[in-house]
Amino acid sequence: MKITVIGTGYVGLVSGACFSEFGFEVTCIDKDKKKIDALNKGNPLIYEPGLESLVKKNMKTGRLKFQNSFTDNIKKSQIILIAVGTPTQRNGHANLEHVFDAAKQVAPLLSGYTVVVNKSTVPVGTAKRVFSILKKNQRNADFDVASNPEFLREGSAIEDFMRPNRVVIGVDSLKAKRIMKELYRPLFLIETPIIFTSPQTAELIKYASNAFLATKITFINQIADLCEKSGADVHDVAKSMGLDKRIGDKFLHPGPGFGGSCFPKDNLELAATARALGSPIGLIEEVISFNKSRKKKMARKIILACGNNVKGKKIAILGLTFKPNTDDMRDSPSLDIIPALQKAGAKIQAYDPEGMDQAKGYLRGIKWCNNPYEALDGAEALVFLTEWNQFRALDLKRIKKTLKKPTIIDLRNIYVPEQMKKMGFKYISIGREAV
Ligand code: UGA
């Protein structure tokens, strides 16, 4: 079976590479020539564990190809996946311009029966709109539109794609269902639950899932705040809650607030759609506003730990990306926290294992360091913003010696408070001691 994937962002590229690994012939299209040129040299341009080798391996077999334009070879595809970006607009709604543009471009090239699949995260009702655009741009085309949202996480995208908790497919026709079943046959074999539903339901499943996960994080962040007021330990609370199978232990790790290219954007879209349809979701509105204010609150926490004054003080920041194992800086908490510290007069010295090239496009006035210890040089405090594995076993004696004052603000709870205190650090973390 031949597949065309439109868009080579995280979702498009990972899907394309993984489907070619399943044995399908995949052509990925992106209008960004720089991206396609790099991909044709086997370089995905994004840091995602395992992706580069998977791309190279499948290019070598000839099953994975990249091209910069819509050409006649698309006519041979039985499946066309739209996996383009849907960024947030000012009003909170996702901008669907790229999705609709992809549909317009692909419509004249539909030939024989084709399933056009929305893999981009798109609001409920989008499959219908894509159907109309395709019909308008090629009256006699024989096609169906399916919704097949993606649930992979950056940093573990390939594993998530190859071994998903579930696959959701929204289709209205039996013919499309048969073809989509064939596409996911390798996952049927490992007994992955595959949910067939309507396109509208599939679209909403994606938003409801992301909103629920963001709510879980927000909930534990609010409990962490309460722990700080009451002297309780949020880790013990989360662990014990998580042992109740009805709650589950995942996504109960407190931190500086969620970031990334999905949760912030998708919550805004869900809230905007719910309002527009006259069924507002107050819970999600609260999640959005709490998460936004949390990042500012984290900056205040750091300033307070530095004697309520950071003017002219050097502060070491370890971790810039919104989570480990990615170089993605989109909506990272660091993008709110660092400028707030700079506004208060702090001089920032930062290090991130993979995110610094990206970070340079977002942050100014930073001393970029080559390793964690260089960032500590002459600093009044060390702040952990991302829990990269390499920060979990740093040389604490060396840290104490290098810092001007032994203050650590750990916004990811990487270290154990008792041990840090024993070593003579002023150690501030999230929800583990009364403040
Ligand atoms: C998220 C979802 O987890 C994926 O299922 C979904 O496919 C994806 O969005 C998407 O819509 O494309 P991702 O944005 O890669 O994936 O990252 P997550 O691992 O979900 O983390 C998001 C944010 O929440 C990060 O800033 C992370 O630090 C934070 N987080 C996560 C916490 O603060 N606590 C937790 O317990 C878990």
Residues whose N, C-alpha, C, O or C-beta is under 5 A from the ligand:
A	BS01	UGA	E150 F151 L152 R153 E154 I217 F251 L252 H253 P254 G255 G257 F258 G259 G260 S261 C262 F263 F322 K323
